[in-house]
Amino acid sequence: MKPHADKQHAAILSINIQQEQDLVTARQRARQLSSLLGFGSLDQTRIATAVAEVARNAYRYGGGGRLDFSIDLRSRPQILWMQISDQGPGIREIEPILKGVYISSNGLGLGLAGTKRLMDEFEIESVAGRGTTVRFGKSMPANAVEVADIARICAVLAQQHAGNLTEELEKQNRDLLQTLEALRRRESELEQRQEDLERLNLELDETNRGVVALYAELDEKAQALRRADEMKSRFLSHVSHEFRTPVNAVLALARLLLMHTDGELTPEQEKQVGYIRDAAQQLAEIVNDLLDLAKVESGKTELRLSRIDVSQFLGATRALMRPLASNEAVSLVFEDSPTPLAFETDESKLGQILRNLISNALKFTQHGEVRVSAAIAAAGDAVEFTVKDTGIGIAREDLERIFQEFAQIENPLQKRVKGTGLGLPLSRRLAILLGGALSVESTLGLGSTFKLTLPYRPADDPQMAGAAEQRGAAPGKTILLVDDELASRYLVHHLLQGTEHRIVEADAMSAAERARFEAPSLIILDLSMPDHTGFEVLEELKSNEVTAHIPVIIHTSKLMTEVDYARLENKIAAVLPKGAQGRLAALMAMREILGEPYLFSFEPEFR
């Protein structure tokens, strides 16, 4: 192997190795040069030792040789290279020697293996009968050496003399003592680290046992919380459901009395009935909100996506909410969308969210306006419904608190405004269920802006647009009412007074036969009936080609489950709860299904 003497390498020093004194010189010069180049004392010892070992091999087995020192100026980091060449017989077992597995009685190979471990770079070339070249290098410290520095280093080396063998032995002894002392300190440090590691392992074992016990306790508490939450949801569902029917009956009868359906009331009686109606209305709202919350928390709320024309939807919402704007100092404004906008979502849940937001805005706005608008978000991937008011506003620290169940913020209007504290929490959960979000921005004293963001899924299919028309019933003026509750039948009769429609009643057992005979335009069907359930009646109706086309509205106080909805899928026109809002929605659904602009007229109280 020829020494690398290209432009990248700057030659510094060469030493001919012909006698034992040259070995001492090689070691000393290696130490002196490494010191001038800024190597630490330990690296100086490593370089000197490596040079001495390879030089001794060249002298002993190659009959002498040549040692060259050079620096690779371009590499990063720079490398101090040492090359020792001889013209000896060569080495036959290079691989075993370098791997450290070759054993010789005269020590052949120990120096080479040791040098390879001490240095950062190592190369060897040996040819039988032509000699051996060993080249090894050590990465230099961070301070780079320039070409101008080489002459200075060479000058300093020229002034330094090479000592005799005794001096070198003394130096080696000092190096050995320093190395042994360093090894002793290192051994002491290792023993201390071992003790620290054992102590740490013990602490980790104790900690792990504590963590395992903590996780077990947390799992147990989590299971207990889940059971408690499930029990709470079931309790709320069952209790609220049991409350719903009698509360709805009280509310409906009170409204009929206030409408003077069966005669006039004295002023005092009207006042008392009004108190009864208001109390029943508040209780009905609490019951409905609790039921909705329980369904959302239990994951039993089912989404029913349909095409929504935003302009028509806001128009219907305006008609429902305008009676609530009783304060003449507050204007309820619905902005028209600048461009036609339609998308797919659950219309019922969207309406529930907006009604809650608009109702709250009207409650807490004394003067100014409540403005409702809808538009496509700037990114084009969402529809934003905005309800902005000029009301009392909400403090910054209360912006998240209003979305907690039963939370009510203290303010001058709170004493005069009735509420359950469930509307906004329910609205946010419904928004999340729809894949969107409900947020608020507010300034105390200046008003609030609630923004409902829903995914924009355009629905331009003309078949969907005509779905309502396709659900239309066959011509006719008869409505078949199937309900075992006397109060419910009585209320439907009163609500349809003044219309041209004839109501025919039937019990569950005779409902299918009566439908075939009467050929009604619409069937109003309850689900919870003795002897024969509404599900069984519906199966009989849809299995007969004479009655299969008649639209059916399920009108019930039963708490619907996913299984119930699955049984009703594609068989009915609508599922509507009994109650004040449920009756109004039912009548509006009847109007749409029968294809009539107005099925009835209603007073402002009927909302």
Protein Blocks (a to p, Z undefined) as FASTA:
>chain_A
ZZdfbfkbccfbdcddfbfklmmmmmmmmmmmmmmnopafklmmmmmmmmmmmmmmmmmm
nopacddddddfkbccdddddddddfbebjfblmlmmnopaccfklpojlmmmmmmmpmb
dcddddehiapcddddddddfbdcdfklmmmmmmmmmmpccddfklmmmmmmmmmmmmmm
mmmmmmmmmmmmmmmmmmmmmmmmmmmmmmmmmmmmmmmmmmmmmmmmmmmmmmmmmmmm
mmmmmmmmmmmmmmmmmnomnoccdfklmmmmmmmmmmmmmmmmmmmmmmmmmmmmnopa
ccddddddfklmmmmmmmmmmmmmmbfkbccdddddfbdcdddddfklmmmmmmmmmmmm
mmmpcbhcddddddddfkopaccdddddfbebpafklmmmmmpghiacddfklmmpgceh
lmmmmmmmmmmmnopacdddddehiaccddddddddddfbfklmmmmmmmpccedjbdcd
ddfbfklmmmmmmmmgoiabdcddddfklmmmmmmmnopabdcddfbdghiafklmmmmm
mmpmklmmpccddddfbdcdfklmmmmgokafbdcdedjklmmmmmmmmmmmnopabfbd
cdfklZZ
